[in-house]
Amino acid sequence: MYDFTGILPELALAAGSLLLLLLAVAPGGRRAGAAAATAALTLAAALALLPAAAHAGHGAVLGGMVVLDGFGTFFRAVLIGAALVVVLTGARYVAARGLAAPEFYALLLMAVAGADFMAVAGDVISFYVGLETLSLASYGLAGFLAGERFSMEAALKYFLNGAVASALLLFGLSLVFGLAGTTSLAGIAAALAGGAWGGAAGTVPAVALVFVLAGLGFKVAAAPFHLWAPDVYEGAPTPVTAFLSLVSKGAALAAIVRVVAVGLGPLHADWQLALAVLSALTMTVGNVSALWQKNVKRLLAYSSVAHAGYVLAGIAVGTALGLQAVLFYILAYLFMNLGAFGVVMALSGQGEGETLEDLAGLARRSPWLAALLALFALSLLGLPWTAGFMGKLLLFQATVSSHMTWLALFIAVNTGISAYYYFLLIRQMYLRPAKSAAPVRADAWLAAGLAVAAAGVLLLGIFPQSFLEWSQLAAFMPLP
């Protein structure tokens, strides 16, 4: 008989999602505040259940479908925590736009559950089920502004591109299964290590690797598979954009480690070069494309593409130090990116636009919101005493110690390029006259979410030791 203790957080998320759907048809159950509170409590319960799930065992459980280890626990905590911050910062936006709150939060919880399964997958089947659960829920969330043309266009583009990416990924995984004779990631790695794919079949694993990386590259928004991201990020509701920029992207990065670095581990020489090139291309395309953006959400979308490139550099290294850098950077990215989107939500939640012009004079209209956005922008840049600085420092150390100095140089040059558009945000807030004298206000939920994000940025930057130790412990997993 199977023990389901290891997936208690995901069971809680599924139960919360069903409860929200029931709330939608209950008398008076469509109140946005009640739905947001239910979602927040569900996510908090999932976080509270995570220690029990982590101690339910170590290694493969549920017939090998799930792997319980420090890596999976770390990612589950980050993904659930990110969703909780999205709920806190986005509650006012959802209420102000009159969105169907119970259905919105139900889809969000479903997406988080799917993302979690991608992070703990021990089998191709459980990974793909988690991926499709996340994807289908995300398509619905992206088009939640049903009355706006750009939102429907974003959802359609996301769905069509996502369908193609899923087909490519599934084809690559089918090649893997056909040659290895198993869907277990550990079994696939063993078949590769045993030379089962040698001889005439030696080119097939490389073809499978190309298709798998193409499919996962879409989910990460890595160049050249990133073209959907700016349009979807701009057209989707701002809380959904924040959610996609971390939860969807974070789950895909965890999947790259599980499926590529571990499952296809014996092909280390092939995927290391491919990921390194993909990393350099992604960070360069993302930063250069962000330079002339006038919409804040599009600017942050290209920034998100660039940061995916930074994280891919840590995975490409293929060492425990590289994996530690990946984990710490994703934790840092949670706080600084969601915090930046939280300030955008404060503006759009009261009916203002999302262009750079709308940030003009924000320091006079709301000094504390301007100060927070400046903090998040400087952390995204990688300024000392912020979380972003420690994350990039770890990536530098990992790449240089693995004799990939050229990749470290790409990180340094791209950090310099990104300084222009991050300081552009600060210049708009502090050096440009305001278009309106009306103050920008944040409700208690949004203020709480922004306070959590700011505290995380400062704690990881000034007192990083505990988080460094956590990421180091979580990085111990079988890498080639």
C-alpha positions in Angstrom: 0.0 0.0 0.0 1.4 3.4 -1.0 2.2 6.0 1.6 1.1 9.5 0.4 2.8 11.4 3.2 5.5 12.6 0.8 3.0 14.5 -1.4 0.9 16.0 1.4 1.5 19.6 0.2 0.2 18.7 -3.3 -2.8 17.0 -1.8 -3.5 20.1 0.2 -3.2 22.2 -2.9 -5.6 20.0 -4.8 -8.1 20.1 -1.9 -7.9 23.9 -1.7 -8.5 24.1 -5.5 -11.6 22.0 -5.2 -12.8 24.0 -2.2 -12.5 27.2 -4.2 -14.5 25.7 -7.1 -17.2 24.8 -4.6 -17.0 28.3 -3.1 -17.7 29.7 -6.6 -21.2 28.1 -6.6 -22.0 28.7 -2.9 -24.3 31.7 -2.0 -22.1 34.7 -1.5 -19.0 32.7 -2.3 -17.8 34.8 -5.1 -16.4 37.5 -2.8 -12.8 38.2 -3.9 -11.6 38.6 -0.3 -12.9 35.2 0.8 -11.4 33.5 -2.2 -8.0 35.2 -1.7 -8.0 34.2 2.0 -8.9 30.6 1.1 -6.0 30.4 -1.4 -3.5 32.0 1.0 -4.5 29.7 3.8 -4.2 26.7 1.5 -0.7 27.7 0.4 0.3 28.3 4.0 -1.0 24.9 4.9 1.0 23.4 2.1 4.1 25.1 3.4 3.4 23.8 6.9 3.0 20.2 5.6 6.3 20.4 3.7 8.5 19.3 6.7 6.3 16.2 7.2 6.6 15.4 3.5 10.3 15.9 3.6 10.8 13.5 6.5 8.5 10.8 5.0 11.5 9.1 3.5 14.5 9.7 1.2 14.7 8.6 -2.4 12.1 7.2 -4.7 8.5 6.7 -3.3 5.1 5.9 -4.8 6.5 3.3 -7.1 9.4 5.6 -8.2 7.1 8.4 -9.5 8.3 10.8 -6.8 11.8 11.5 -5.5 12.1 12.9 -2.0 15.3 14.8 -1.5 16.7 18.2 -0.4 16.6 19.5 -4.0 12.8 18.8 -4.3 12.0 20.1 -0.9 13.9 23.4 -1.7 12.0 23.9 -4.9 8.7 23.0 -3.4 9.2 25.6 -0.7 10.2 28.2 -3.3 7.3 27.5 -5.6 4.7 27.4 -2.9 6.2 30.5 -1.2 6.2 32.4 -4.5 2.5 31.6 -5.1 1.7 32.8 -1.6 3.4 36.2 -2.3 1.5 36.4 -5.6 -1.8 35.9 -3.8 -0.9 38.5 -1.2 0.3 41.1 -3.7 -2.4 40.4 -6.3 -5.5 40.2 -4.2 -6.3 43.9 -4.7 -5.7 43.7 -8.4 -8.0 40.7 -8.8 -10.8 42.4 -6.8 -10.3 45.8 -8.6 -10.5 44.2 -12.1 -13.6 42.2 -11.1 -12.1 38.9 -12.0 -13.8 35.6 -11.1 -11.7 35.2 -8.0 -12.6 31.6 -6.9 -11.8 30.2 -10.4 -8.7 32.4 -10.6 -7.2 31.1 -7.4 -8.4 27.5 -8.1 -6.4 27.5 -11.3 -3.4 29.1 -9.5 -3.4 26.3 -6.9 -3.7 23.6 -9.6 -0.7 25.2 -11.4 1.4 25.1 -8.3 0.6 21.5 -7.7 1.7 20.7 -11.2 4.9 22.7 -10.7 5.7 20.8 -7.5 5.4 17.4 -9.3 7.9 18.6 -11.9 10.4 19.4 -9.1 10.1 16.0 -7.4 9.5 13.8 -10.5 11.4 10.5 -10.5 9.7 9.3 -13.7 9.0 10.7 -17.1 5.3 10.1 -16.6 4.9 12.0 -13.3 7.1 14.8 -14.8 4.9 15.1 -17.9 1.6 15.0 -15.9 3.0 17.8 -13.7 4.1 19.8 -16.7 0.7 19.5 -18.4 -1.2 20.4 -15.2 0.9 23.5 -14.9 0.6 24.4 -18.5 -3.2 24.0 -18.9 -3.8 26.0 -15.7 -1.4 28.7 -16.9 -3.2 29.0 -20.3 -6.4 29.7 -18.5 -4.8 32.2 -16.1 -3.1 34.1 -19.0 -6.5 34.8 -20.6 -8.4 35.7 -17.5 -9.0 39.3 -18.7 -11.6 37.9 -21.1 -12.9 41.3 -22.1 -9.5 42.6 -23.2 -8.2 41.8 -26.7 -4.5 41.7 -25.6 -5.3 39.2 -22.8 -7.1 36.8 -25.2 -4.2 37.2 -27.7 -1.7 36.4 -25.0 -3.6 33.3 -24.0 -3.9 32.1 -27.6 -0.2 32.7 -28.3 0.8 30.9 -25.1 -1.5 28.0 -25.9 -0.3 27.5 -29.5 3.4 27.9 -28.6 3.0 25.7 -25.6 1.3 23.0 -27.6 4.2 22.9 -30.1 6.7 22.9 -27.2 4.9 20.0 -25.5 4.9 18.0 -28.7 8.6 18.5 -29.2 9.3 17.5 -25.6 7.0 14.5 -25.8 8.7 13.3 -29.0 12.1 13.6 -27.4 10.9 11.7 -24.3 9.4 9.0 -26.5 12.8 8.5 -28.1 14.3 8.2 -24.7 11.8 5.5 -23.7 12.2 3.6 -26.9 15.9 3.3 -26.4 16.1 2.9 -22.6 13.0 0.7 -22.2 12.0 2.5 -19.1 10.4 5.8 -18.0 12.3 5.9 -14.7 14.8 8.7 -14.8 17.2 6.6 -12.7 16.7 3.7 -15.1 17.4 5.9 -18.1 20.6 7.2 -16.5 21.7 3.6 -15.8 20.9 2.5 -19.4 23.0 5.4 -20.7 25.9 4.7 -18.4 25.8 1.0 -19.4 26.4 1.9 -23.0 22.9 0.6 -24.1 22.8 3.4 -26.6 26.1 2.9 -28.2 27.0 1.8 -31.7 24.5 2.6 -34.5 22.1 4.2 -32.1 24.7 6.7 -30.8 23.1 9.6 -32.6 19.6 9.0 -31.3 20.3 10.2 -27.8 21.7 13.5 -29.2 18.5 13.9 -31.2 16.4 13.2 -28.1 18.4 15.7 -26.2 17.8 18.4 -28.8 14.0 17.9 -28.6 13.9 17.7 -24.8 15.9 20.9 -24.5 13.7 22.7 -27.1 10.6 21.7 -25.2 11.9 22.8 -21.8 13.6 25.8 -23.3 10.1 27.1 -24.1 9.0 26.7 -20.6 12.0 28.6 -19.3 11.7 31.3 -22.0 15.3 30.7 -23.1 16.4 32.2 -26.4 15.5 31.5 -29.1 12.3 29.9 -27.6 11.4 33.1 -25.7 9.4 35.0 -28.4 6.1 34.2 -26.7 7.1 35.7 -23.3 6.9 39.5 -23.9 3.5 39.3 -25.5 2.1 36.9 -22.9 3.6 38.8 -20.0 2.2 42.1 -21.3 -1.3 40.8 -22.0 -1.8 38.5 -19.0 -3.1 39.9 -15.7 -0.2 41.3 -13.7 -0.4 38.7 -10.9 -0.3 36.0 -13.6 2.7 37.6 -15.2 4.4 37.5 -11.8 3.4 33.9 -11.3 4.7 32.8 -14.8 8.0 34.6 -14.3 8.9 32.5 -11.3 6.7 29.5 -10.6 6.4 28.3 -14.2 10.0 29.2 -15.0 11.3 27.7 -11.7 9.5 24.4 -12.3 11.0 24.2 -15.7 14.5 24.9 -14.4 14.0 22.1 -11.8 12.8 19.8 -14.6 16.0 20.5 -16.6 18.0 19.4 -13.6 15.9 16.3 -13.0 15.4 15.2 -16.7 18.6 16.5 -18.3 21.3 16.7 -15.7 20.3 13.5 -13.9 18.2 11.4 -16.3 20.5 12.2 -19.3 23.5 12.6 -17.0 25.8 10.3 -18.9 25.4 12.6 -22.0 27.2 15.2 -19.9 29.5 16.5 -22.6 26.6 17.1 -25.0 24.1 18.8 -22.7 26.8 20.9 -20.9 27.9 22.5 -24.1 24.3 23.0 -25.3 23.2 24.5 -22.0 26.2 26.8 -21.9 25.6 28.2 -25.3 21.9 28.5 -24.6 22.7 30.4 -21.4 25.0 32.9 -23.1 22.5 33.4 -25.9 19.5 33.8 -23.5 21.1 36.4 -21.2 22.4 38.4 -24.1 19.1 38.4 -26.1 17.1 39.2 -22.9 19.2 42.1 -21.8 19.7 43.7 -25.2 16.0 43.4 -26.1 15.0 45.1 -22.8 17.0 48.2 -23.6 14.3 49.9 -25.7 11.1 48.6 -24.0 8.5 51.3 -22.9 6.1 48.9 -21.2 7.2 47.9 -17.7 5.8 44.4 -18.0 7.6 43.8 -21.3 10.8 45.2 -19.8 10.5 42.8 -16.8 9.7 40.0 -19.3 13.0 40.5 -21.1 14.7 40.8 -17.7 13.2 37.5 -16.8 14.6 36.0 -20.0 18.0 37.3 -19.1 17.8 35.9 -15.6 16.9 32.5 -17.0 20.2 32.7 -18.9 22.1 33.3 -15.6 20.5 30.3 -14.0 21.2 28.1 -17.0 24.9 28.9 -16.5 24.8 27.3 -13.1 23.1 24.1 -14.5 25.6 24.0 -17.4 28.5 23.8 -14.9 27.2 20.4 -13.8 28.7 20.5 -10.3 27.4 20.7 -6.8 28.6 24.3 -6.5 26.8 25.2 -9.7 23.6 23.6 -8.5 24.0 25.5 -5.2 24.3 28.7 -7.2 21.1 27.8 -9.1 19.1 27.2 -5.9 20.3 30.3 -4.2 19.7 32.5 -7.3 16.2 31.2 -7.7 15.4 31.9 -4.1 16.8 35.5 -4.5 14.9 35.9 -7.7 11.6 35.0 -5.9 11.9 38.1 -3.7 13.3 40.6 -6.1 11.1 39.8 -9.1 7.8 39.3 -7.3 8.5 42.5 -5.4 9.0 44.5 -8.6 5.8 43.1 -10.0 4.1 43.9 -6.7 4.8 47.6 -7.3 3.4 47.4 -10.8 0.3 45.8 -9.4 -0.1 48.7 -7.0 -0.2 51.0 -10.0 -2.5 48.9 -12.2 -4.7 48.0 -9.3 -6.0 51.5 -9.1 -6.6 51.8 -12.9 -3.3 53.3 -14.0 -1.2 52.0 -16.9 1.9 49.9 -16.9 4.3 52.0 -19.1 7.5 53.7 -18.0 5.7 57.0 -18.2 3.3 55.9 -15.4 6.3 55.5 -13.1 7.3 59.2 -13.6 7.3 61.0 -10.3 6.4 58.0 -8.2 8.9 59.1 -5.6 6.7 62.1 -4.8 3.4 60.3 -5.1 4.4 57.3 -3.0 8.0 57.5 -1.6 8.0 54.0 0.0 6.7 52.3 -3.2 9.5 54.1 -5.2 12.1 53.1 -2.7 11.0 49.4 -2.8 11.0 49.3 -6.6 14.5 50.9 -6.6 15.6 48.2 -4.1 14.2 45.4 -6.3 15.7 46.9 -9.4 19.2 47.2 -7.8 18.9 43.6 -6.6 18.0 42.4 -10.1 21.1 44.3 -11.3 23.2 42.6 -8.6 24.3 45.5 -6.5 26.2 44.6 -3.3 24.2 44.0 -0.1 21.3 42.6 -2.1 20.2 39.1 -2.8 21.0 39.5 -6.5 24.6 40.2 -5.7 25.1 37.0 -3.7 23.4 35.0 -6.4 25.6 36.3 -9.2 28.7 36.0 -7.0 27.9 32.2 -6.6 27.4 31.9 -10.3 30.8 33.5 -11.0 32.5 31.2 -8.5 30.9 28.1 -10.0 31.7 29.0 -13.6 35.3 30.1 -13.0 36.0 27.0 -10.8 34.8 24.8 -13.6 37.1 26.5 -16.1 34.2 28.1 -17.9 35.6 31.6 -17.6 34.1 32.6 -20.9 30.6 32.1 -19.5 31.5 34.1 -16.4 32.5 36.9 -18.7 29.1 36.7 -20.5 27.5 37.2 -17.0 29.7 40.2 -16.3 29.1 41.9 -19.6 25.3 41.3 -19.5 25.1 42.6 -16.0 26.7 45.8 -17.3 24.1 46.0 -20.1 21.2 45.5 -17.7 22.4 48.5 -15.6 20.9 50.8 -18.3 17.3 49.7 -18.1 17.3 49.1 -14.3 18.5 52.6 -13.7 16.0 53.8 -16.2 13.3 52.7 -13.8 14.9 54.6 -11.0 15.4 57.7 -13.1 11.7 57.7 -14.1 10.6 57.6 -10.4 13.0 60.2 -9.0 14.0 62.6 -11.8 10.9 62.8 -14.0 7.8 65.0 -13.1 4.7 63.1 -12.1 1.8 62.9 -14.5 -0.7 62.9 -11.6 -0.5 64.2 -8.0 -2.8 61.4 -6.7 -1.0 59.1 -4.3 -0.5 55.4 -5.1 -1.9 53.4 -2.2 -1.4 49.7 -1.3 -3.8 47.7 0.7 -2.8 45.6 3.7 -2.3 42.4 1.6 -0.1 44.1 -1.0 1.9 45.9 1.7 2.5 42.5 3.5 3.6 40.9 0.2 6.0 43.8 -0.6 7.4 43.7 3.0 8.1 40.0 2.7 9.8 40.6 -0.7 11.9 43.5 0.6 12.9 41.5 3.8 14.0 38.6 1.6 16.1 40.8 -0.7 17.9 42.3 2.3 18.3 39.2 4.4 19.8 37.2 1.5 22.1 40.0 0.7 23.3 41.0 4.2 22.9 37.8 6.2 23.1 35.1 3.5 24.8 32.4 5.6 21.8 30.3 6.6 20.4 30.4 3.1 23.7 29.5 1.6 23.8 26.5 3.9 20.3 25.5 3.0 21.0 25.7 -0.7 24.3 23.8 -0.2 22.5 20.9 1.6 19.8 20.9 -1.1 22.4 20.7 -3.9 23.6 17.2 -2.9 22.1 15.0 -5.6 23.6 12.6 -8.2 25.2 14.8 -10.9 27.7 13.4 -13.4 
